[in-house]
Amino acid sequence: MSLPKTVAVIGAGNMGAGIAQKIAMEGFDVVLADLDLERAQRGIDIISKLLGEAVERKIVDQAAVDATLARLTPVGDFEALADVDLVIEAVFEDLLVKKDLFRKLDAICKDGCVLATNTSSFYVHELAAVTRRPGHVVGLHYFFHPAKNRLLEVIPGPLTRPEVADSMDKFAEAHGKTAIRTTDSPGFAVNRFFVPWLNEAVRLLEEGVADIPSIEAAAKHAFRIGMGPFELMNVTGVPIALHSASTLGTEFGAFYEPSERLAAQVDAREQWPLEGDADPAVAEAVADRLLGVVYAIAGALVDEGVCSLEDVDRGARIGLRWAKGPFEMMNRTGVARSFELCEALAEAHSDLTLPDCLREQAASGTPWSFQRVDLAVDDGIATVTINRPEVMNALDEEVVGQLSARFDEALAHDGLKAIILAGAGKAFVAGADIRFFVKNIEADAIDRIVSFTEAGQALLRRIETAPVPVLARVQGMALGGGVELALACHAIVCSTKASFALPETGLGIYPGLGGTQRLPRIVGQPLARRLILTGRRLKARDAVEAGLALEAVPLTELDSAIAGWIEQGIPDRYAGTIPADAATAEAYDASHLQALLEGTMPDGVSEAAAALLARDLRAIGRKAPVALKEAARLLDEGAALDLPEALRLELDALPNIFGTHDALLGLKAVGSRTPPEWTGA
């Protein structure tokens, strides 16, 4: 099933306007509908104001805002939705209102149009039941604010056609969302544990265990979050918390029912008072209760098959912006201790059933394990997906190990035609996990970094020498090790949103997964020098011009483009390099390398090369000198070797570079606004 071309959003309030804004920003034509044109236009005005603020903060430029607004059409008559491909309703959470709306839409919209609900409270199948197209009804649950929050729960009803649900997963990616799939269950995944977490905070207040400032402080510390439960309710609306808890209580029983204190706060029409000092003496008791609630319900979600434990964690990390998901937190707490917290909770709530999966994990005494890399095979095409979008698919020992295993499983399939390597979410792969490097440098365990890199190089060599075509599906950003993974594939096909960068020299290291060796063999030495020494980003179309990627297409056409290349055959990427543009070829000629490393303009260069270097020398000047020198050496010496020997050369230099003080400085500075002060050692 193809992606929608025109999308309608019904309900022009903050939520509906935010949904419409995000979809329009990603290139879709959007109709924003409400009961009358005045309300619909008010939604457009909300979007225009938010986009104007984004321009002021230099998040987007005015041209992008103008293009977004041009894709938005306000309407006050639902008859105008007759020809749209997808309708997303975002009206008030009233089941009768939603049912009436779905009946009207079913009569108005063309055959094949998908009707989606943004409900957080009701069953998808209840809305599907009032239509003649239950196979084309699905849940799309966005999170506030939908223009910024990347999570989208995709909820098929019992009668939703599989191809419809699959197309909604692709639609999620196409408008910048990370989708998690859940069954049609009350609260779906995230609200199922998040709302009781809010409610338990109010119970703690109601029981006199702690006051609001103490609960806030304990929750922030335990969950490593910026806002505690009471502040969150103030931001999103206290009545919404009551409504959500009431709905879950009706479905699941007394444990989920809202506390009397929550209802009283709504009746008072007041926000929670946050002022006051926290009492550290109650922090542990508060944390244990809040963790116990989350752990128990997370386990129930897995027991009931609502979603996978990985998606529970993704929902918490992406949708709620928690530092860790429930199952990751259980590993930190300890699986036995985590189950004890759930048992204590069950003693106070006779209707709370302890999940079997938690009981079994506690008995095993082993931490939860997670599937970070997925494999799907369809008609001889295997897709291996790094599914760790909460950290932009960063590579660590676990991911590399699973990627290797899934790749071997793919190769073992009979009738295999090709393998596609992909990344879930907004990024392809954003390099290696920086924390892994820092931790091992500080522990004087550089040999572990070398072993990790050696295993990665071995995997990339297996990819490169695979007996079937291997294509990198680069839908977004590729950084560092992500670029190197893509370079090892037989071809890269990317979306026009993709970009490629090797920032390692700015971290005090060099690209160690083949970047100093494969890149020059594909794009030539001058451009490879420029990209590695400056760390500059290469946009999608520039990557195609340089011969790095085969083709750059809109994200909605990426999969069909890949299928086309598999069908017609992939050219040998090492057959010959495309010459760099004249300015780059001159500026980064080997004869000028010493001057560049010293941060000076080479003598006698043309005006075009000088203009290029005037910009680049500033970038080079911010990089670690020791890393620049080593990267330049590897580029130069590796060119005289065959590829396996050149890769060994790169690997052999790792202990020295990771043993430098600048490597530790650069890696620890990631995420900091203060650039490292390089020591040159």
Steps between C-alpha positions, in 0.01 A plus 500: 500500500641838399556794732231768517545807282241721667427479872212655691513580871169562675510719807696826482585532867855480634529124440342492156686810386827347623435178309415694184809718541738206525352316203507815284859577605602162361362572153142368507197701391274537804138604539427631852130463567268610778131573550531834323760688299568747780614222736707336229670831421572546871693172481702633207570813704631282786733325257616829348581640843701192602690498174574870537650433843709221345636748244593741780689220676666408167359146508352540149531767234222715359500315167420172678222671696348646185511159330335335802219755517444464125429130551227570762138561404237587764145376441177523697305245298577127528374449145835647393666179622348281229827445313762486776701181558523507880288667768631540855239608754625696799172611657399502867512163680129426487413159359157602366646803325775288343255231387276758337802651325615161368154429359507831313854444373415149382221644289705789362850359440597304191554124502851417618529808720639406841317635805728543801425601857735682734306371801692417814199358684274295276524180299580534131257218422211693658545774241564254217171326582290801395656506151474282191882495476629344824807375311596861431462631857809529720625682808775763468571625852720811498670644808511862607633714342451306173715739298796417729439162668629222274289212634194365320305196618353310203201296616329258260152391599407131481371550143763747376661365185873420548601710201320800651690468828827452310435811292442699820842388627650637179291816525638547851856489367408729211392779735781462749339274758627185669218247499434233759231244424250408773184294519159662541511515880397778743779752543692318225863488624624829641189634672439159652797553735540878485151590624519264804844650571337842522215358707738326741676829561166648608433196721832557674386856572154385606644241741737752655811309395655820361410850391506620140855646497637176648313281251617721214864482609494125559334433163747719312793321659365145464389542138768752396244743360465875488143528627332299774143363483325804650676748275421278201131498594508879524649522152274247325186566705389350831153411358669292230673291767167444675321407177774258399514334842121468507502327162771254608320440829183406316691251287746352750363547850571674828879518477468725193214716632581865570571601858247716676761772537541518121125540454492770770775695324304496177185612683699788649610601148849569627847392404721314743709728725866412445670736744692376802808307601537126444548261791777255403394260778195388297674476162555124509140421601364722223737358238418140595127558459532679167746245362281213619200636310696539178668160530175314572312655209793467259506129580123478446536658155745226401294221660191617314685536169411869469850573372859384535717588797724692259206714389396560862845645559495698174166647595637621833825635358364665186144589600561594865871585464599282792871422519427126500199285427328283765687180412833681481424648843421154634847390396642797687288426808562125475232259379448343842468835676269625223264208560505572874379854428212354297416253778482783753260682270283190458465465877319834504288427192330161498387543138856546371631181341877464488624435144642155430788645297622699802470201729695278259770762442545550873531125550762479226711771662612623157446849357255561219650467154385710205470441129669800342522369142206354307485280192214472250509303175248559222521340156873440526582851628632506857477824698727525802392797714693651789205581723636728768346833401504639855880541464497547121613138450840555657736205468626318809614144572145371531382659176804389301460146633131488409563663163755231423258224604206641299723545196608135516137393543409700191777337296371157602157556338431292188437706189657814646524777237629797699542642849395849604661658808275759664467709812175570688385852576647829381863386467665219306778451754646785705838339554632301791380538858730769639437388860655163418824666392517736800425225748775275368761773464441602861519136609829457312327235286597623154544137396121467526458792258743330263312169525169674435642679196663181372167319523336789318762494225455126459124546463543779247739284300238220495243752377736622230576149375143364527390281206183708446462878462490687831345848491503766771159665534602839638181686581650767724821594672806272484791591725839342560456126530165531321676639193761225527228233519339646188838515323542125550175430314504448127293814451332783687154619403384795707214738552538868421496556878812289548840637592844353558773620735816363659548716812768284667795740474293746703476233770874440518491175299472391135244286311602149606246276328653535157419865442857604423531218246165440327405865463800604282454189285143611427515883480873555446776624729432878481133482603574229759766726654258789510216304661721336764716801588212750520217270612274687260157363422432369149137548397315230311522645151867590550560139608353382169714745302810376684420134426440419867130422444329355194186711523319747726120499488215631717451281804162384370678352194801350677382139519388490138834650392688228690281232344579645157876483557477143623305411186734672252827418673753701698818641345838426655567794730876442486508496118606863485463820698323814387757783498448763767409850390801706395516711817491196731751309286744791514446598863542146631781387275766303688751780447289733716437258785771623736377858474145390571607306810682812620186707442652723233400586145719316245706719269396559143147358507232635269231743611239221507718270712587787733132584549426137583789477746412829669192323633658161552804619695271631773345154528840326494621737771234367736613138461753313713847540342610148593186353343543706183858387461414133552201510266715664229768233544250217471344651188841537339661168599183297444479613139806290415357180651227262397180544701544219756853622581379860517223406744759326717711816492203698630428246773861483619503875569201487740687442830712809445217737407267386780792524740540874440378759746326682214285195422361501853453878489317491168275206579400639840418835340225351281174675585680784674483858377861553600750379238798303628835672538731262316835414660650335192575186700 
